[in-house]
Amino acid sequence: MLQKGTKVDREWVDIEDISPDLVLAVVSSEDNLFLEHNGFDIEAIKKAQEHNKTSKHKRGASTISQQTAKNVFLWPARSWLRKGMEVYFTALMELLWSKERIMEVYLNVIEMGDGIYGAEAAAKHYYGRSAKKLNREQCAMIAAILPNPRERNPTRPTTYLLKRKNWILWNMKNIEVVKFD
């Protein structure tokens, strides 16, 4: 929830006006199987359940599709009701929208800082340029602040954030490119 008086910065742009490296960076950091699954990564869900049985630090398994459904149609608080509705909206989106459309919406609605929503607003706020003009390092650094963008700043990275950015860059080389049909 935004603090009272916080300005909301957002500017919608088409997927063509977002660096392909940002698409690749968020897939590399958030959902390697984005193009392959139907909105749910069953193996990741199973691994998260096993991990969460014994760890104080809970691990999520939400895909980009699930995060988009939550951000567009639902509220942020965690509850079984919200999670059930998220499943419904994710399935509906996967049925009706292309992966390219899901990614476009995701990159335009995702919070990327306190009051900063979407790739264009983040690119301008952090780097003074459009989302299309972000370089590979900047894309990886923006992806590295997710899923905790209010407490992380890509222009003032911690050691953890630098390590995460480097891992994302490494994984981007493994995936190579995200191509939509």
Secondary structure by P-SEA (a helix, b strand, c coil): cccccbbbbbbbbccccccaaaaaaaaaccccccccccccaaaaaaaaaaaaaccccccccccaaaaaaaaccccccccaaaaaaaaaaaaaaaacccaaaaaaaaaaccccccccccaaaaaaaccccccccccaaaaaaaaaacccccccccccccaaaaaaaaaaaaaaaaacccccc
